[in-house]
Amino acid sequence: MPDSHRLLIVEDDPIMVAFLEEFLSASFDTTTLQSGKEALDQLASGGAFDAVILDLFMPEMTGFEFLDALRGNDALNQLPVLVLSGSDKSEDRIRAFEKGADDFVVKPFNPLELTARLNNLIRRLGSS
């Protein structure tokens, strides 16, 4: 797939990872990591991505903590982040946006809508 956008998926549920990789790999070059800490390490070591899909509730580091660290890093703070969470609580959505999430999608979701939202984020906020 020439010139496909690089997408970092930060998700610890193996079933969700398999689904996201299967569906999104048709449109994006995907890399999946199971924790926010692994994702930050990958980004800090020069991993270049056009956007991040982020789960909120993971072991080791929550999505909220990941957002704090990402937005506090001058080299990484412009990276578009779409939160994909099983939580439909308004408080979680508000907290994610306050911490710097660019979009929020609740599981279960329409994969075509997810792709459209990712493309929109990358077009508006990411690299082209």
N, C-alpha and C positions, 0 to 999 in steps of 0.2 A: 504494500500500500504506500505509494509515493507521497511524501510530504504530509503524512498524517500527523495529527497533533498527539503529543505525548500526555497521557493521563495517568496520574498516580492515584490508585485506589487504596484507601486505608480502612480496612474492614477485617474483623476477626471471625466472622461467621463463614465457615467453609462453603456452605450451600449458597449464601449470598455472593461470595467471591466467585464461585463457579458460574453462577448466573450472569453476574456483571461482566466477567471476562468473556463469556460466550457471546453475549449480546453486543457489548461495546467494542470488542476487537474488530468488528466489521467496519467501524468508523474511526477508531483511535488505536494508537500504539499504547497498550496498557501495561502497567507494572503494578503488582499488588503486594502490599505489606500488611502485616497483621497487628501492628501497634503504632501509635503516634510517635513513640520514641524511635522505632526503626525508620519511620518516614522522615523525621527530623534529621536523623543521622544521614540518610540517603541524600536529602536535599543539601545538607551542610557540606557533604563531600563532593558536591558538584553535580548531582543529579538534576538535569534540566527537564522541567515539565511545564506544560501549558495550563494545566488545571489539576485540582485535587478533588476527589470524592472522599468525604470524611464521615465515618460513623461517629456517633457521640460517646457511646458507652462501650469501652474496650478495657482490657486489663492493662496494667502498667502505666498508661497515660490516657486520660479521657480526651475526647475530641475538644472539649473546652480548654483543657490544658495545652493541647496541640495548637489551637488557635491563638492562645496567649503567647506561646513561644514563637510561632510563625510571624504574627503581627508585630512582635517585639524585635524581630531580626530585620535590620535595614536591607539586607541583600535579598530577603525572601518575602517581605511584607506585601508586595503587590500581586503575589500569586493568587489567582482566582480559586475560591474554595466553595464547593457545593456540599452542604451537609445532607447526608442521606441517613435518616434515622427512623427507628421503629416508634419513637416517641411522638405522639401527636399533641403533647402538652404545649400550650401557648407559652408557658414560662421557659421551656427549653428552646423554643424557636426564638423568643426574644433574647434570651441569654446568648445564644449562638450568634445572632445578628450583632448584639452589643460587643461581642468578642471579635467580630470581623468577618463572619461568614458572609458570602456574597449571595447565596441562595440556599433554600432549605426545601427538601422533598421528603415527604413521609412515606415509609414503607407500609403496605404494598404500594407500588407505583406503576405507572405506564412507562415502559422502557423507551417508547418513542418520544414521550414528553421529556424524559431524562436526557436523551440525546439532544433534543432541541434546546433544552436549558443549558447544557454543557457547551454546545456550539455558540449560543448567544453569549455566554460568559467569556469564552475564549475570544470571540470577535470583539466584544466591548472592552474587556479588561486585560486579556492576555496578549501573547505574541501572535503574530499572524503567519 
